[in-house]
C-alpha cells in the first residue's frame, strides 16, 4: 500500500468522509468530526500507521490535509 493511500485511509476512517472530500483540502474544524478529540485520534492513527512519533509543534501545526502531508515529509514519509 502506498503512503498516500495509507494517509488518505486515515483521513477517511478518522472523519467518516468520502475519499472525494480530500480533493477539497479539508481543514481543522471544517469537518464535523475534526475537532480536538478527532484531531488527536487521527494523529495517533498516523503515528501508528507510519511508525513515527510526531513533535508537539507538528501536531499543533497539522491544520489541513495538505499541511499534514508536508509535515509528514519531515519524518521521511514520501508521497
C-alpha positions as CSV (number, residue, x, y, z in Angstrom):
1,X,0.0,0.0,0.0
2,X,1.4,3.4,-0.9
3,X,2.0,6.1,1.7
4,X,-0.6,8.3,0.0
5,X,-3.2,5.5,0.3
6,X,-2.3,5.0,4.0
7,X,-2.6,8.7,4.6
8,X,-5.9,9.0,2.8
9,X,-7.3,6.0,4.6
10,X,-6.5,7.5,8.0
11,X,-8.4,10.7,7.0
12,X,-11.4,8.8,5.6
13,X,-11.7,6.5,8.6
14,X,-10.9,9.1,11.2
15,X,-13.5,11.6,10.0
16,X,-16.0,9.3,8.3
17,X,-15.8,11.1,5.0
18,X,-15.7,10.0,1.3
19,X,-12.3,10.0,-0.3
20,X,-13.5,12.6,-2.8
21,X,-13.7,15.1,0.1
22,X,-9.9,15.0,0.3
23,X,-9.8,16.9,-3.0
24,X,-11.2,20.0,-1.2
25,X,-8.2,20.0,1.2
26,X,-10.2,19.6,4.5
27,X,-9.1,21.8,7.3
28,X,-9.3,21.5,11.1
29,X,-12.8,22.2,12.2
30,X,-14.2,22.1,8.7
31,X,-15.3,18.5,9.1
32,X,-17.8,17.6,11.8
33,X,-15.5,15.0,13.4
34,X,-12.3,17.1,13.1
35,X,-12.4,18.7,16.5
36,X,-9.7,18.5,19.2
37,X,-10.6,14.9,20.1
38,X,-10.8,13.8,16.5
39,X,-7.5,15.5,15.8
40,X,-5.6,13.6,18.5
41,X,-7.2,10.3,17.4
42,X,-6.1,11.0,13.8
43,X,-2.6,11.9,14.9
44,X,-2.4,8.6,16.9
45,X,-3.5,6.6,13.8
46,X,-0.9,8.4,11.6
47,X,1.8,7.7,14.1
48,X,0.9,4.1,14.3
49,X,0.5,3.7,10.6
50,X,3.8,5.3,9.7
51,X,5.7,4.2,12.8
52,X,6.7,7.7,13.9
53,X,6.3,10.0,16.9
54,X,5.4,13.5,15.9
55,X,6.7,16.5,17.8
56,X,4.1,18.6,19.6
57,X,4.7,21.6,17.3
58,X,3.9,19.4,14.3
59,X,0.7,18.1,15.9
60,X,-0.4,21.7,16.6
61,X,0.5,22.9,13.1
62,X,-1.3,19.9,11.4
63,X,-4.2,22.1,10.3
64,X,-5.2,20.7,7.0
65,X,-5.0,17.6,4.7
66,X,-2.3,19.4,2.6
67,X,-0.3,20.8,5.5
68,X,-0.3,17.3,7.1
69,X,1.4,15.9,4.0
70,X,4.1,18.5,4.3
71,X,4.6,17.8,8.0
72,X,4.9,14.0,7.4
73,X,7.7,14.7,4.8
74,X,9.8,16.0,7.7
75,X,9.6,12.4,9.1
76,X,10.8,11.0,5.8
77,X,7.4,9.9,4.6
78,X,7.3,10.2,0.8
79,X,4.1,10.7,-1.2
